[in-house]
Amino acid sequence: MSDNAALSSDAVAIADRIGELLACMRSAEAELGALLVEIEQRGVMELFGYRSVARLLEHLGDVPKQAGERMVKRARALNPGRNLDGSLIPALAPATGVAARAGRLSNPMIDVITGVLTQVPPEHHANVEVDLLTFAADAGHRQVAALGARILAHLNPDGAEPDDTELVTPSRELFLRRKRSGVWELNGRFDDETGTRALLDSLAERRTGDEGPDHRTLPQRYGDAFSDAVDLALNSPDLPMQAGERAHVMVAVSLADLKTGVGTATLGDSGSMTAAEARVHACDSMLIPAVLGDKSEPLNLGRLRRLISAGLRRALYLRDRGCAFPDCHRPPRHCQGHHIRHWADGGPTDLTNLVLMCAHHHRLLHRSGWEVRIAPDGLPEFLPPVFIDRRRKPRRNNIHEPLPCAA
């Protein structure tokens, strides 16, 4: 046998094995989808205490929420459902569901077919589905999408009737994310009224003075101008309250580092600054001592009150650094204090009985079987329900940045 023949034989065997594995994966995902639809019909809240199947998949299979939602949406199209009165809802694409369970269709192919069928009149569903599946046997999903477009054009050559209602599209959007390097990226779209740069233009003028010429580039000047605009907004007396306090940035730094200017300070939500920068900001800022356990803050309110004071809330911010639930990214300002032992049941309002949680995970804790406790080291940890981990091994949130350690 020649070398080329041997290579060709190996390639065929490897390709066949890849095909077998892909078929197994696709078949298993189709079966999983059918099970997810069953859970929805029986009630995910009643069975597991979660508000959606996608949220349940996050903890059962480490499936991102958006991926879980796509999986559930795909499964609904392939499997029959039920109305509130128990009557059957036929599947949008039953034949596609059969082919999916046999492992013959990729997810992009399923999405193309179901996407076309959603636009086809019901009386043509069966014939169009058969045509698309027949073509899919020897074509990729892009080719099937092109066939679907031709079918739709044939069924409705004039297109959809114009909608007299003017669509309201969002004219202002802002995206802000922090990269692992510590740099924040901002991207957005605005209308003309907001996009007019009069404020930034005035703040981005080149600086004049005894320090010499301003060599900053235009993007650098606009970056500094945006930072100045944020400072101006923070100093506005009309700024709304948040969590019962004026909006502010909490900076945690050891007293020794603050005095010497050597070391690192941690910002309230995430990120850090040098101790020297913290010294600069401390010159014209209202200082709030933030030493956990120190009597300068009312950390132990006992049974006198149920609501969490501003000082105790700052202590929670510093200890938990955000929502304490495992893998949650929510910053402190999006969270609320939860009594581990409920106040109505005799639980005190102090740091050893409180944990910071976002609204979603707070509700989840009350209904799903998750439990929270304070570990011997003073930090919160969560015990998952049995259906997630039979051992109920404690879990913690290790996403939020820890406080700086004193030298």
Secondary structure, 3 states (H helix, E strand, C coil): CCHHHHHHHHHHHHHHHHHHHHHHHHHHHHHHHHHHHHHHHHCHHHHHCCCCHHHHHHHHHCCCHHHHHHHHHHHHHHCCEECCCCCEECCCCHHHHHHHHCCCCCHHHHHHHHHHHCCCCHHHHHHHHHHHHHHHCCCCHHHHHHHHHHHHHHHCCCCCCCCCCCCCCCCCEEEEEECCCCCEEEEEECCHHHHCCHHHHHHCCCCCCCCCCCCCCHHHHHHHHHHHHHHHHHCCCCCCEECCEECCCCEECCHHHHHHCCCEEEECCCCEEEHHHHHHHHCCCCCCCCCCCCCCCCCECCCCCCCCCHHHHHHHHHHHCCCCCCCCCCCHHHEEEEECCCHHHCCCCEHHHEEEEEHHHHHHHHHCCCEEEECCCCCEEEECCCCCCCCCCCECCCCCCCCCCCC
